[in-house]
Amino acid sequence: MSADAAGRTGPEIVQRGLYYDELAVGARYVHRPGRTATEADNVLFSSLTMNTQALHLDAAYAQSQPFGERLMNSMWTLATMVGASVSQITQGTLVAQLGLSDISFPAPLFHGDTLYTETEVVDKRLSASRPGQGIVTLRHTGRNQRGEVVAVATRTALMWCAPPSAPDASEGDAS
């Protein structure tokens, strides 16, 4: 093994998501660490997205409602679930997000709850119109620290197939 210009001799490992070819239908990816939802997250996200829903911003109002406290903005929950999957699945291997469907929030997420996300590959097929790319359907599930499902979403993504020169997924494993 020869040294590079900086004198380094170890292998170069580039962190990336998985190519279409590396994703298996039925595989489940558990994304860690989780993300603890804070009041600041809720207020900032709601304000940035112009969502003035009192259930997110007005503690006195939310206290008088059925859940008795402010709810995390569900769009924050959705965005955080998708974001949690990026480094493990789509970083550098995504062409485009094609859509989100079947989104539900079966239980509330509150300030102080920790959101844990997992992603299952539910379907995949090569693109008929875009050589070297494939369409993958992913199901993201978010749970709080008690294991209660707080969000589910199905995401369709256009992914790159592995280039012919890409190293085998088992090479360069830094885990």
C-alpha positions in Angstrom: 0.0 0.0 0.0 1.5 3.3 -1.0 1.2 6.6 0.9 -0.8 9.6 -0.5 0.6 13.1 -0.6 -0.2 13.7 3.0 1.5 10.4 4.1 -1.6 8.5 4.8 -1.5 4.8 4.1 -4.9 3.5 5.3 -7.8 2.8 3.0 -10.0 5.7 2.0 -13.6 5.1 3.0 -16.3 7.4 1.7 -19.5 7.5 3.7 -22.5 7.1 1.4 -26.0 5.6 1.3 -26.8 2.4 -0.6 -27.2 2.0 -4.3 -30.3 0.6 -5.8 -28.5 -2.8 -6.2 -27.6 -2.9 -2.5 -31.2 -2.5 -1.3 -33.2 -5.7 -0.6 -36.9 -5.9 -0.4 -37.8 -6.8 3.2 -34.7 -5.3 4.7 -35.3 -3.1 7.7 -32.8 -0.4 8.7 -32.9 0.8 12.3 -31.6 4.4 12.4 -29.7 5.5 15.5 -29.3 7.6 17.5 -32.8 8.8 18.0 -33.8 12.5 18.2 -35.3 14.0 21.3 -37.9 16.6 20.3 -37.5 19.9 22.0 -39.7 23.0 22.5 -37.2 25.0 20.4 -37.5 22.5 17.6 -41.3 22.8 17.6 -41.4 26.6 17.8 -38.7 27.1 15.2 -40.0 24.6 12.7 -43.6 25.9 13.1 -42.4 29.5 12.7 -40.2 28.7 9.7 -43.0 27.0 7.9 -45.6 29.7 8.8 -47.7 27.1 10.7 -49.4 29.2 13.4 -51.4 26.2 14.8 -52.0 27.0 18.4 -51.6 23.3 19.3 -47.9 23.8 18.5 -47.3 27.3 19.8 -49.8 28.3 22.6 -49.2 26.3 25.8 -52.3 27.8 27.5 -54.6 26.9 24.6 -53.0 23.4 24.2 -53.6 22.7 27.9 -57.3 23.2 27.3 -57.3 20.6 24.5 -57.7 16.8 24.6 -53.9 16.1 24.9 -53.4 18.7 27.6 -50.1 20.0 26.2 -48.5 21.2 23.0 -48.0 18.7 20.2 -44.9 18.5 18.1 -45.6 19.7 14.6 -46.3 16.5 12.6 -44.4 17.9 9.6 -41.3 18.1 11.9 -41.9 14.5 12.8 -42.2 13.5 9.2 -39.1 15.5 8.1 -37.1 14.1 11.0 -38.0 10.5 10.1 -36.9 11.0 6.5 -33.8 12.8 7.6 -32.8 10.0 10.0 -32.6 7.6 7.1 -30.4 9.7 4.8 -26.9 8.8 6.0 -27.7 5.1 6.0 -29.8 4.8 2.8 -29.8 7.7 0.4 -26.7 9.9 1.0 -25.1 10.4 -2.4 -27.2 7.6 -4.0 -30.6 9.4 -4.3 -31.5 11.0 -7.7 -34.8 12.5 -6.5 -37.6 12.0 -4.0 -40.6 11.1 -6.1 -43.4 11.2 -3.5 -44.7 10.5 -0.1 -48.0 8.7 0.6 -49.9 6.8 3.2 -48.8 9.2 5.9 -50.4 8.8 9.3 -49.7 10.0 12.9 -51.4 7.4 15.1 -50.1 8.8 18.4 -48.9 12.3 19.4 -45.2 13.3 19.8 -44.6 15.8 22.7 -41.6 18.0 23.7 -39.2 15.7 25.5 -40.1 12.5 23.6 -37.4 10.8 21.6 -38.2 9.8 18.0 -36.7 6.6 16.8 -37.0 5.7 13.2 -36.7 2.6 11.1 -37.1 2.1 7.4 -38.2 -1.0 5.5 -37.6 -1.5 1.8 -41.1 -2.6 0.5 -40.6 -2.6 -3.2 -38.0 -1.8 -5.9 -37.8 -1.9 -9.7 -35.4 -0.7 -12.3 -36.6 2.5 -14.1 -37.9 1.9 -17.6 -37.1 5.4 -18.8 -33.9 6.2 -16.8 -31.0 3.7 -17.4 -28.8 3.3 -14.4 -31.5 4.2 -12.0 -34.2 2.4 -10.0 -37.4 3.2 -8.1 -37.4 2.2 -4.5 -40.4 2.3 -2.1 -39.5 2.8 1.5 -41.7 2.7 4.6 -40.5 4.9 7.4 -41.9 4.2 10.9 -41.3 6.5 13.9 -41.7 5.4 17.5 -41.3 7.3 20.7 -39.1 6.1 23.6 -42.0 3.8 24.8 -42.1 2.0 21.4 -45.5 3.6 20.5 -45.8 4.3 16.7 -46.2 8.1 16.3 -45.8 8.3 12.5 -45.7 6.1 9.4 -45.0 7.3 5.8 -44.4 5.5 2.5 -41.7 7.2 0.4 -40.9 6.6 -3.2 -37.3 7.5 -4.3 -35.4 7.4 -7.5 -32.0 5.9 -6.7 -28.8 5.4 -8.6 -27.7 1.9 -9.5 -24.1 1.1 -8.5 -21.6 2.3 -11.1 -19.5 -0.5 -12.6 -16.4 0.8 -10.7 -18.2 0.9 -7.3 -16.6 -1.3 -4.6 -18.5 -4.2 -3.3 -20.7 -3.2 -0.4 -18.7 -5.5 1.9 -15.4 -3.8 1.1 -14.3 -0.9 3.3 -16.7 -1.7 6.1 -15.7 0.6 8.9 -18.2 -0.7 11.5 
